[in-house]
């Protein structure tokens, strides 16, 4: 079953930033699609199952950005499709 997860990434300021974040997340196992919105910082991730949030946070951090802490808008929203 496909799962959609929405997180908020901070520190992005341009199109290159969104590409970097998107590519870092897209390289993770199980990720099928990534959409990054620069204005809101929202990153929508479609995966083929439950997403490993620690792996996502590490990939984003390794790319030079940060995932907003739990409780921030967008973080932790899972939608089963």
N, CA and C atoms as a LAMMPS dump frame, in Angstrom:
ITEM: TIMESTEP
0
ITEM: NUMBER OF ATOMS
243
ITEM: BOX BOUNDS ff ff ff
-5.0000000000000000e+02 5.0000000000000000e+02
-5.0000000000000000e+02 5.0000000000000000e+02
-5.0000000000000000e+02 5.0000000000000000e+02
ITEM: ATOMS id mol type element x y z
1 1 1 N 0.848 -1.183 0
2 1 2 C 0 0 0
3 1 3 C 0.889 1.241 0
4 2 1 N 0.6 2.156 -0.892
5 2 2 C 1.36 3.4 -0.97
6 2 3 C 1.037 4.288 0.225
7 3 1 N 2.06 4.956 0.712
8 3 2 C 1.906 5.877 1.82
9 3 3 C 2.433 7.243 1.391
10 4 1 N 1.717 8.29 1.757
11 4 2 C 2.186 9.647 1.502
12 4 3 C 2.501 10.294 2.836
13 5 1 N 3.711 10.834 2.935
14 5 2 C 4.165 11.503 4.149
15 5 3 C 4.53 12.935 3.796
16 6 1 N 4.125 13.869 4.636
17 6 2 C 4.462 15.27 4.427
18 6 3 C 5.337 15.726 5.591
19 7 1 N 6.505 16.269 5.252
20 7 2 C 7.399 16.824 6.268
21 7 3 C 7.676 18.276 5.905
22 8 1 N 8.244 19.007 6.834
23 8 2 C 8.659 20.378 6.573
24 8 3 C 10.177 20.448 6.684
25 9 1 N 10.806 20.973 5.643
26 9 2 C 12.26 21.116 5.62
27 9 3 C 12.592 22.595 5.715
28 10 1 N 13.547 22.925 6.573
29 10 2 C 13.96 24.318 6.75
30 10 3 C 15.31 24.551 6.088
31 11 1 N 15.563 25.799 5.737
32 11 2 C 16.853 26.194 5.196
33 11 3 C 16.915 26.293 3.683
34 12 1 N 15.838 25.939 2.998
35 12 2 C 15.837 26.019 1.535
36 12 3 C 15.531 27.457 1.105
37 13 1 N 16.312 27.955 0.131
38 13 2 C 16.124 29.331 -0.313
39 13 3 C 15.975 29.481 -1.826
40 14 1 N 16.17 28.387 -2.581
41 14 2 C 16.132 28.514 -4.043
42 14 3 C 15.784 27.177 -4.689
43 15 1 N 15.662 27.194 -5.995
44 15 2 C 15.346 25.989 -6.742
45 15 3 C 16.415 24.911 -6.608
46 16 1 N 17.667 25.33 -6.519
47 16 2 C 18.745 24.35 -6.336
48 16 3 C 18.564 23.619 -5.002
49 17 1 N 18.154 24.345 -3.977
50 17 2 C 17.905 23.735 -2.67
51 17 3 C 16.819 22.669 -2.769
52 18 1 N 15.721 22.99 -3.458
53 18 2 C 14.635 22.02 -3.569
54 18 3 C 15.082 20.786 -4.337
55 19 1 N 15.892 20.964 -5.361
56 19 2 C 16.414 19.824 -6.123
57 19 3 C 17.316 18.955 -5.253
58 20 1 N 18.163 19.596 -4.468
59 20 2 C 19.082 18.862 -3.598
60 20 3 C 18.315 18.029 -2.587
61 21 1 N 17.322 18.629 -1.951
62 21 2 C 16.508 17.915 -0.96
63 21 3 C 15.725 16.792 -1.638
64 22 1 N 15.097 17.095 -2.754
65 22 2 C 14.321 16.086 -3.465
66 22 3 C 15.164 14.895 -3.886
67 23 1 N 16.348 15.158 -4.424
68 23 2 C 17.226 14.076 -4.868
69 23 3 C 17.73 13.244 -3.689
70 24 1 N 18.014 13.892 -2.569
71 24 2 C 18.492 13.164 -1.387
72 24 3 C 17.425 12.211 -0.873
73 25 1 N 16.181 12.659 -0.836
74 25 2 C 15.093 11.812 -0.348
75 25 3 C 14.74 10.745 -1.375
76 26 1 N 14.75 11.113 -2.64
77 26 2 C 14.397 10.177 -3.705
78 26 3 C 15.349 8.98 -3.762
79 27 1 N 16.567 9.157 -3.292
80 27 2 C 17.565 8.08 -3.307
81 27 3 C 17.315 7.021 -2.231
82 28 1 N 16.409 7.296 -1.293
83 28 2 C 16.139 6.345 -0.208
84 28 3 C 15.316 5.161 -0.694
85 29 1 N 15.563 3.993 -0.099
86 29 2 C 14.803 2.785 -0.434
87 29 3 C 13.316 2.993 -0.183
88 30 1 N 12.51 2.577 -1.129
89 30 2 C 11.064 2.613 -0.979
90 30 3 C 10.401 3.891 -1.426
91 31 1 N 11.181 4.94 -1.687
92 31 2 C 10.596 6.217 -2.109
93 31 3 C 10.242 6.13 -3.591
94 32 1 N 8.998 6.458 -3.898
95 32 2 C 8.512 6.412 -5.275
96 32 3 C 8.451 7.787 -5.922
97 33 1 N 8.173 8.823 -5.132
98 33 2 C 8.029 10.17 -5.69
99 33 3 C 8.246 11.194 -4.583
100 34 1 N 8.836 12.326 -4.949
101 34 2 C 9.075 13.412 -3.997
102 34 3 C 8.672 14.725 -4.664
103 35 1 N 7.912 15.55 -3.943
104 35 2 C 7.562 16.889 -4.412
105 35 3 C 7.949 17.875 -3.32
106 36 1 N 8.732 18.886 -3.696
107 36 2 C 9.233 19.865 -2.725
108 36 3 C 8.67 21.231 -3.072
109 37 1 N 8.067 21.901 -2.078
110 37 2 C 7.525 23.247 -2.266
111 37 3 C 8.431 24.25 -1.548
112 38 1 N 9.097 25.093 -2.312
113 38 2 C 10.045 26.051 -1.743
114 38 3 C 9.375 27.042 -0.801
115 39 1 N 8.215 27.569 -1.185
116 39 2 C 7.567 28.61 -0.393
117 39 3 C 7.179 28.141 1.004
118 40 1 N 6.623 26.945 1.105
119 40 2 C 6.163 26.457 2.408
120 40 3 C 7.181 25.563 3.103
121 41 1 N 8.138 25.037 2.343
122 41 2 C 9.085 24.08 2.897
123 41 3 C 8.513 22.679 2.983
124 42 1 N 7.287 22.498 2.496
125 42 2 C 6.636 21.185 2.568
126 42 3 C 7.255 20.234 1.55
127 43 1 N 7.53 19.026 2.013
128 43 2 C 8.043 17.971 1.145
129 43 3 C 7.061 16.807 1.236
130 44 1 N 6.47 16.466 0.118
131 44 2 C 5.518 15.365 0.057
132 44 3 C 6.241 14.158 -0.524
133 45 1 N 6.23 13.075 0.245
134 45 2 C 6.964 11.871 -0.138
135 45 3 C 5.98 10.725 -0.304
136 46 1 N 5.983 10.112 -1.48
137 46 2 C 5.163 8.928 -1.704
138 46 3 C 6.095 7.721 -1.675
139 47 1 N 5.758 6.751 -0.832
140 47 2 C 6.596 5.567 -0.684
141 47 3 C 5.756 4.316 -0.807
142 48 1 N 6.439 3.189 -1.022
143 48 2 C 5.721 1.93 -1.203
144 48 3 C 5.384 1.252 0.115
145 49 1 N 5.598 1.916 1.213
146 49 2 C 5.276 1.388 2.537
147 49 3 C 5.621 2.431 3.585
148 50 1 N 5.717 1.989 4.818
149 50 2 C 6.058 2.9 5.911
150 50 3 C 7.441 3.503 5.663
151 51 1 N 7.559 4.797 5.824
152 51 2 C 8.795 5.521 5.567
153 51 3 C 9.664 5.536 6.817
154 52 1 N 10.949 5.304 6.664
155 52 2 C 11.895 5.37 7.775
156 52 3 C 12.241 6.848 8.006
157 53 1 N 11.624 7.433 9.01
158 53 2 C 11.793 8.873 9.256
159 53 3 C 13.22 9.244 9.65
160 54 1 N 13.904 8.352 10.367
161 54 2 C 15.297 8.635 10.721
162 54 3 C 16.158 8.723 9.464
163 55 1 N 15.907 7.835 8.503
164 55 2 C 16.658 7.858 7.252
165 55 3 C 16.367 9.129 6.463
166 56 1 N 15.099 9.56 6.47
167 56 2 C 14.731 10.801 5.779
168 56 3 C 15.436 11.989 6.43
169 57 1 N 15.376 12.07 7.748
170 57 2 C 16.025 13.175 8.465
171 57 3 C 17.521 13.202 8.209
172 58 1 N 18.151 12.031 8.196
173 58 2 C 19.596 11.952 7.947
174 58 3 C 19.92 12.384 6.521
175 59 1 N 19.122 11.934 5.545
176 59 2 C 19.361 12.317 4.154
177 59 3 C 19.242 13.83 3.979
178 60 1 N 18.231 14.418 4.606
179 60 2 C 18.041 15.868 4.53
180 60 3 C 19.213 16.593 5.208
181 61 1 N 19.617 16.12 6.381
182 61 2 C 20.737 16.733 7.103
183 61 3 C 22.041 16.6 6.321
184 62 1 N 22.267 15.432 5.73
185 62 2 C 23.479 15.229 4.93
186 62 3 C 23.513 16.148 3.713
187 63 1 N 22.323 16.555 3.244
188 63 2 C 22.235 17.479 2.115
189 63 3 C 22.406 18.941 2.553
190 64 1 N 22.45 19.175 3.878
191 64 2 C 22.688 20.524 4.378
192 64 3 C 21.461 21.263 4.87
193 65 1 N 20.368 20.541 5.086
194 65 2 C 19.124 21.168 5.511
195 65 3 C 18.61 20.46 6.762
196 66 1 N 17.452 20.853 7.25
197 66 2 C 16.919 20.235 8.466
198 66 3 C 15.431 19.961 8.32
199 67 1 N 15.007 18.856 8.929
200 67 2 C 13.58 18.557 9.017
201 67 3 C 13.066 19.257 10.263
202 68 1 N 11.966 19.999 10.125
203 68 2 C 11.38 20.706 11.266
204 68 3 C 10.997 19.698 12.342
205 69 1 N 11.135 20.077 13.615
206 69 2 C 10.796 19.155 14.696
207 69 3 C 9.324 18.77 14.691
208 70 1 N 9.045 17.625 15.304
209 70 2 C 7.651 17.174 15.416
210 70 3 C 6.828 18.287 16.048
211 71 1 N 5.606 18.417 15.581
212 71 2 C 4.729 19.46 16.085
213 71 3 C 4.685 20.677 15.182
214 72 1 N 5.697 20.807 14.302
215 72 2 C 5.673 21.886 13.324
216 72 3 C 4.661 21.51 12.236
217 73 1 N 4.07 22.469 11.592
218 73 2 C 3.088 22.164 10.55
219 73 3 C 3.675 21.26 9.474
220 74 1 N 2.918 20.236 9.115
221 74 2 C 3.323 19.353 8.034
222 74 3 C 4.08 18.127 8.474
223 75 1 N 4.777 18.18 9.587
224 75 2 C 5.592 17.046 9.988
225 75 3 C 4.728 15.947 10.562
226 76 1 N 4.948 14.77 10.053
227 76 2 C 4.278 13.607 10.605
228 76 3 C 2.911 13.325 10.04
229 77 1 N 2.509 14.041 9.013
230 77 2 C 1.209 13.763 8.409
231 77 3 C 1.334 12.576 7.48
232 78 1 N 0.678 11.474 7.807
233 78 2 C 0.677 10.282 6.956
234 78 3 C -0.695 10.122 6.354
235 79 1 N -0.747 9.886 5.07
236 79 2 C -1.989 9.658 4.373
237 79 3 C -1.893 8.317 3.68
238 80 1 N -2.762 7.4 4.007
239 80 2 C -2.77 6.112 3.322
240 80 3 C -3.587 6.239 2.056
241 81 1 N -3.003 5.811 0.963
242 81 2 C -3.659 5.93 -0.333
243 81 3 C -3.933 4.533 -0.86
